């Protein structure tokens, strides 16, 4: 075992504190990463505060990890010491089920291991559950370590390991590109990355936000149109307009109204997880062969494709870099929607 500095929370209402954690010794297929930056995702907040239940404490969140390879196991072939690398939401899977064999490890049906708060044998992690990227080092199997291309900063790349792939995957799956009209609901930490990626894919991009307060940013990120959903006239004006709508927000929305904005054979994809169930009229779906679907991050091959795509198109997250002693403040600001657009922890401050 090796020791790393980390920031952990010990109770749902507790503050983050610096602790020492143990990382497992390198196995033959493992990569030791010196973490340089760790993005703050809203999922981190839900888990740290036990809002999704089942959190094990102390909890070290963080699944948007960017760093440098410090050491590799004897049989590692994909990465070398000094490489720029990233780690996202998962650090292992069974490798044998149908989704895993298809490169869709995020849908593993047998043994998906999340980057933090996921049960593992004690020989893999002291305490029997994973610690995430709010730390100075992490050990990950080489198959779950991504290469971060030159041309994109490690700090702005970190949020792409969750936010970026969360948007890239449905945009690719539903063939966003030239001739397609794509709407992004929400212009926050997820939505702003989606606007950039969809525009780079060649789609005609519309932002649907509660107000026009971020319109200037939306246009700068590549949006062609920007509408305020707080104005009910928007729904009448845009009825039957879009091939694809991606909902990035977790608020309770009148989803039936948004479905009516789809064209024939259009799809609305859910990324945000609202507290209450959706209410949808069957006639809204049947009338124009509309679909309501969902998506969850992406597999390792597609995540690498996303990083390569973003580097080639100069896409990074819009970030505010913070010191580790400001994590609690950052959490409160995320909940208050007071960030443009992602917080990233500089682990040199740990």
JORALIN-V260070 format. One record per run of one state. SS is the DSSP state (a for helix, b for strand, c for the rest). FROM is the first residue (numbers start at 1). TO is the last residue. If there is no record, write none. Layout:
ss=SS from=FROM to=TO
ss=SS from=FROM to=TO
This chain:
ss=c from=1 to=1
ss=b from=2 to=9
ss=c from=10 to=16
ss=b from=17 to=23
ss=c from=24 to=29
ss=b from=30 to=39
ss=c from=40 to=41
ss=a from=42 to=48
ss=c from=49 to=58
ss=b from=59 to=59
ss=c from=60 to=64
ss=b from=65 to=72
ss=c from=73 to=83
ss=b from=84 to=87
ss=c from=88 to=89
ss=b from=90 to=92
ss=c from=93 to=97
ss=a from=98 to=101
ss=c from=102 to=104
ss=a from=105 to=107
ss=c from=108 to=112
ss=b from=113 to=114
ss=c from=115 to=118
ss=b from=119 to=119
ss=c from=120 to=128
ss=b from=129 to=129
ss=c from=130 to=134
ss=b from=135 to=135
ss=c from=136 to=136
ss=b from=137 to=141
ss=a from=142 to=144
ss=c from=145 to=145
ss=b from=146 to=147
ss=c from=148 to=153
ss=a from=154 to=161
ss=c from=162 to=162
ss=a from=163 to=173
ss=c from=174 to=180
ss=b from=181 to=185
ss=c from=186 to=190
ss=a from=191 to=200
ss=c from=201 to=203
ss=b from=204 to=209
ss=c from=210 to=214
ss=a from=215 to=221
ss=c from=222 to=224
ss=b from=225 to=228
ss=c from=229 to=232
ss=a from=233 to=237
ss=c from=238 to=241
ss=b from=242 to=247
ss=c from=248 to=254
ss=a from=255 to=259
ss=c from=260 to=261
ss=b from=262 to=270
ss=c from=271 to=281
ss=a from=282 to=287
ss=c from=288 to=290
ss=b from=291 to=294
ss=c from=295 to=299
ss=a from=300 to=312
ss=c from=313 to=318
ss=b from=319 to=322
ss=c from=323 to=323
ss=a from=324 to=335
ss=c from=336 to=341
ss=b from=342 to=346
ss=a from=347 to=349
ss=c from=350 to=350
